[in-house]
Structures are given as C-alpha cells and as structure tokens.
Amino acid sequence: MEQFAGEYHELCTVIEIGENVKGRKLLVAKISDNVETDENEPEFFNTGTIHGDETAGYILLLRMTEYLLDNYGKDDRVTRIVDSIEMFISPLCNPDGTFQNDNSTVQGARRTNASGVDLNRNYRHTGDY
C-alpha cells in the first residue's frame, strides 16, 4: 500500500483507519485525480478479505489498485473513472486472520480475527476485538 502511495503520490494516498486486535494497521488507499482534496464527487469504498483465510479479495484489490494507477492517463476508461470518482480501497480487513503466524506467510490463515470473532458476522464493537 505504501509503495502505491510512494510511486503514484499524485493519485494515491494511504489512510490509516485504525488498528486491529494485535495492533496491525488497517489501511485504505484513496485514489483520485486530486488525492489531497475532498472533491464533490461520488465516493466508492471497496473492501476485501474479511475472512482471513479467503485471500482472493485481498489479492484482487491490490491488483485493481495497481491497474488503476498504472493505467491512469493511458487508458481512457481508467482515466475517466479516476477523474470522476473518489475511490477508497481496503484490501485486507482482517490481517490477524490472514497473517496468523507472522507477517511473511498466509499459511495457517483462519477465518476469524485474533479474538476468534468472525468479522463478517459481528461488526459491533464489544471490547472483545
């Protein structure tokens, strides 16, 4: 995520929206033609991998982010999308479930967060997260 913001700083910034149980940052990439401005445009929020062991959404949203940034100014359709919508992309909502053992492998990934909560079934904050 930080690499996208670094390479495409004119189109992408990374926003920390909080931390999870183990203190891992929850990150969102904002993509826009005026990334530092809150424009009067439709906003789109896309989130992936709520279940830590379902990594396809995580990978696809990282690839979508890369595709939009790489093709801005090259592909008319991508350019129109980025120019007319403020996009917020959160590829991984459950890093504790995905990276249960450490930050270098998804082996052993599990559905729930570190507190055993299925985030897709219970977003309500009870202090147990």
C-alpha positions in Angstrom: 0.0 0.0 0.0 2.8 2.4 0.9 4.6 1.5 -2.3 1.5 2.6 -4.3 1.4 5.9 -2.5 5.1 6.5 -3.0 5.1 5.6 -6.7 1.8 7.4 -7.5 1.8 10.2 -4.9 -0.2 12.4 -7.3 -3.1 9.8 -7.5 -2.8 7.8 -4.3 -2.5 8.3 -0.6 -2.8 5.7 2.2 -5.1 6.4 5.2 -4.8 4.5 8.5 -8.4 3.9 9.7 -7.4 2.1 12.9 -5.7 -0.9 14.3 -6.9 -4.5 14.9 -6.6 -6.7 17.9 -2.8 -7.3 17.6 -2.1 -3.6 16.7 -1.7 -4.1 13.0 -2.7 -1.1 11.0 -5.9 -1.1 8.9 -5.1 0.7 5.7 -7.1 2.2 2.9 -5.8 3.5 -0.4 -7.5 6.6 -1.6 -7.3 7.0 -5.4 -8.3 10.3 -7.1 -7.1 12.8 -9.6 -7.0 15.3 -6.7 -6.0 12.9 -4.0 -5.4 15.6 -1.3 -8.7 17.3 -1.9 -12.2 16.2 -0.7 -13.9 16.7 -4.0 -17.7 16.9 -4.7 -17.7 13.5 -6.5 -19.2 10.2 -5.8 -17.2 8.1 -3.4 -16.7 4.4 -3.7 -15.4 2.1 -0.9 -14.3 -1.4 -1.7 -13.2 -3.8 1.0 -11.8 -7.3 0.8 -10.7 -10.3 2.8 -12.9 -10.0 5.9 -12.3 -13.7 6.4 -8.6 -14.1 6.8 -8.5 -17.4 5.0 -10.2 -16.1 1.9 -7.3 -14.3 0.3 -8.6 -13.9 -3.2 -10.3 -10.5 -2.4 -7.0 -9.2 -0.9 -5.0 -10.1 -4.0 -7.6 -8.9 -6.4 -8.0 -5.5 -4.7 -4.2 -5.0 -4.7 -4.2 -5.8 -8.4 -7.1 -3.5 -9.1 -5.3 -0.7 -7.3 -2.2 -1.3 -9.3 -4.2 -1.5 -12.5 -5.9 1.8 -11.9 -2.7 3.6 -11.0 -0.6 2.1 -13.8 -3.2 2.9 -16.5 -4.3 6.4 -15.5 -3.5 8.7 -18.4 -3.0 5.7 -20.7 -6.5 4.1 -20.8 -9.4 6.5 -21.4 -11.8 4.4 -19.3 -9.5 4.2 -16.3 -8.7 7.9 -16.6 -12.5 8.8 -16.6 -13.0 6.6 -13.5 -10.2 8.2 -11.5 -11.2 11.7 -12.6 -14.8 11.3 -11.7 -14.9 9.1 -8.5 -13.0 9.2 -5.2 -12.1 5.6 -4.6 -11.2 4.1 -1.2 -9.8 0.6 -1.3 -9.3 -1.6 1.7 -7.8 -4.9 0.5 -7.4 -6.5 3.9 -9.8 -6.0 6.8 -8.5 -9.0 8.9 -4.7 -9.1 8.9 -4.7 -11.1 12.1 -6.7 -13.9 10.4 -4.7 -13.7 7.2 -1.2 -13.5 8.8 -2.0 -15.5 11.9 1.5 -16.9 12.4 3.6 -13.9 11.2 3.7 -11.2 8.5 5.5 -13.2 5.9 3.1 -16.1 5.1 -0.6 -16.7 4.8 0.0 -20.4 5.7 -2.3 -21.2 8.6 -4.7 -18.3 7.8 -8.0 -18.5 9.6 -11.5 -17.1 9.1 -11.7 -15.2 12.4 -9.6 -12.4 13.9 -7.2 -12.9 16.8 -10.1 -12.9 19.3 -11.9 -15.6 17.4 -14.6 -13.2 16.1 -16.0 -13.7 12.6 -15.9 -10.0 11.4 -18.4 -10.7 8.7 -21.0 -11.8 11.3 -20.2 -9.2 14.0 -19.0 -5.7 13.3 -20.4 -4.5 16.6 -17.6 -3.4 18.9 -17.9 -5.1 22.3 -14.4 -4.5 23.5 -13.5 -8.1 22.7 -11.7 -7.2 19.5 
